[in-house]
Amino acid sequence: MAKKIKLVLCNCKGLCPSFKDVNMNTLPFEAESELDIEYAALSPQSCGAGGNKVLLDVMRSADEDTYVLSGACAPEAQKKLFKRVLRESGFNEKHFVAVDIRETNNDGVIKRLKETIEFVEEKGVCPCQFAAGPCPEENAPKELGGKSAFEK
C-alpha cells in the first residue's frame, strides 16, 4: 500500500529566533503544492495544549498506512514533548517522524521535508522512531552499547 503522509508544522509561538527566516503564512501552501502529502496543518505551538490536541486528532484519525511528519524543533526534544500524545493516541510510533525545520528558510524546510518523505517512502522510519536518514542504532558507537542516540 502507498504511504499517506500528514504534515504538522510548528511555529513555536512565532517567537523562536530559529524560525525567523521561515514564512509560516506561506509554508503550509508550499508544502501541499510541492510535496506528496495528504495535507499540512500549522500549529502556533505543537508542544502546547492546543498543539497536542491537534497532533492527537491527526494521529487518532490515521490509518495503518499513515505517517505523521512533525516539522518543528530538534527531534530529540520532540521525542520528549510528544511521548504522552503518542501513548494516548495509540498511534504507531514508528510512523511518527520528527523533522528539524529550524535555522533555515522556506526552501530549506521544503528540502528537508522532501528528503524525509523520500526516505519514508523508500525505507519507512528507522527503529529509533524519531529520525529519517541513517539509523543511529546501526551506527551507534560502542560506548553506547549499540543503543540508539536517543537511548543514552
Order of alpha helices (4+ residues) and beta strands (2+ residues): beta-alpha-beta-alpha-beta-alpha-alpha-beta-alpha
